[in-house]
């Protein structure tokens, strides 16, 4: 594992610990999210946030890899339940 210039612990193949989403409420009161970056753990216990864009307004939400996996599994389960209930 190598440290980069900002003290981030990562290897060439390491996946980010968190994903950064830009979230803005739309005109129909539904939140829309778009991935705008990633975060890696630093040597001192913090996070190094690497953004591809910097929004002017709205919120930036960090979601862990585990949280995203749970959310996706829940969405798939709901979709399957819907598909089978509509038959």
N, C-alpha and C positions, 0 to 999 in steps of 0.2 A: 504494500500500500504506500503510495507516495503523497506528499503534501504539495499542493499547488501554491501559488503566490499569496493567496488569501487564507492559508491555513486549513483548507478544506481537505478532509480525509477521503480520498477516492482512488480507485484504480481505473484503468482504461475501460474495463467491462462492467464496473459497478453501476447499478441502477440508482436513480435518485430516491431519496427517502420520502420526499413529498413532491406533489405537483401543485403549481400555482395556477389558479383560475381567476379570471377577471369576471366579476358578476355585476350585472346591471339589471335593474327592474325595467321591463318593457312596458309599452303602452297598455297591454292586456293584463298587467299586474303579475306576470309570471317572470321569475328570475331566469336569466339566460347566462350560461357560463361558457367561457372559452379558455382553453389552456394557454397560458402566456409564459410559463417558465417552470423551473424545477428548483429544488432545494437539496443540498447535501449537508451532512453533519460536519461541524468544525472541530478542531482539536480541543477547544475550550467548552464544548457542550452546546454551542449555539448552532445556527444554521446559516449557510451561505446561499442566498437567494439569487438565482441567475435568471433574469427576465429577458424575454425576446422583445417585449414591448412594455411601455410604461403608461398605463392609462391615466387620463386627467381626472376622471371621476369614477364613481362606482367603488366596489370593494374588491380586494384581493383575498381569496380564500385559499388556505393551504390544506390539502387533503393528503393523508398518509397513503402509501401503497396498499396497506391492509384495508383501510377505510374504503378505497375505491373498489377493491375486490369484493368486499361485502355489499357495497351498493350495486355493483353489476350483477352479483348473484341474486340479490333481492329483485332487481328489475327483470332478470330472466325468469325467475320463479313467478312473478306477477304476470308476465307475458304468457307463460305456459298455462297458468290457471285461467287466464282470459280466453286463450285459444280453445282449451278443452271445455270451458263452460259455455261457449257460443256454438258448440256443435249440436 
